[in-house]
Amino acid sequence: MGLVFKNIFLAIPFYFLWNWLAPLYFTSLPLAAQQIPFIHCIGLLLLLAIVRSAVMPTQSIFTKFKWKNGPHNKFKDFIDVN
């Protein structure tokens, strides 16, 4: 749910900037692409967030090992917690 709220707040300045600057700088685009509705801005940012998380997932590695003398030792110095 946080992803939705974050993209709504990011879509507000994007919507106003796009609808203000697109008719000035992107005159070759069709009129429908120059004046994007607000809900389409939210959908665009949500789609980009979903694609980004699919292409570049975060790596969360949970280990079951505990270091004997701190993490600076070699891999041979860990012990199994279980």
N, C-alpha and C positions, 0 to 999 in steps of 0.2 A: 504494500500500500504506500510505502514511503517513496517508491519509484514514481508512482502516479502524481503525488503531491509535488515532488521535486520537479517533474517535467511540466506541471501546470505553472509553477512559479518561473521556470526558465522560458516557458512559451510566451509569457506576457511581454518581456522586452523584445523577444524575437519577432513577435507578431507586429508590434508597432514599428520596429526598425525595418522589417522587410516591407511592410506596406507603405512606408515612407520613402525608402531608398530604391526599391525595385522599379517603380515607374521612372525614376531619374536615371539609373545606371543600367538597367536591363530592359531597354526599350525593344530589343529584338524578341523578347519572350512574349507569348500570347497574354492577353489581358487576364485570363483565368490564373495564370502562374504569377502575375504581378500582384494580384490582390487575393491573398490566401485567407480563408476563414480561420478564426481562432481555433476551432476544434480540430482543423486539419494540422495546425501547428503543434498541438498537443499530440496528435497521432503520429506526426513525423518524428518528434523527439522521443516518444515511446518506442517507435519502431527502431530508431537508431540505438537506443539503449539496449533493446533486446538483441539486436544483431551484434552489438559490441560485446555483450556478455556471452553470446554464442561463439564468437570468433576468438575472443581473448578472455577465457574464464579465469576467475581468481583461483589461485592455488592455495588451498587450505590443507596443510599436512599435519595430521595428528599422529604423534608417535607414542608408542607404549614403552619406550625406553627412558631410563633416567641416567644422567651422567654421574659417574663416581666422584670426580674431582673438578667439575665445571665443564662447560661446553668447549673449552679450548683444547681438550685432549683429542687424541686420535680416535677413530671409530672402534678400535679394539677395546677401549676403556669403558664402554657402556655396559650396564647390567639390565637384565630383564626385570621389570617391576612385578609382573604376574608371578 
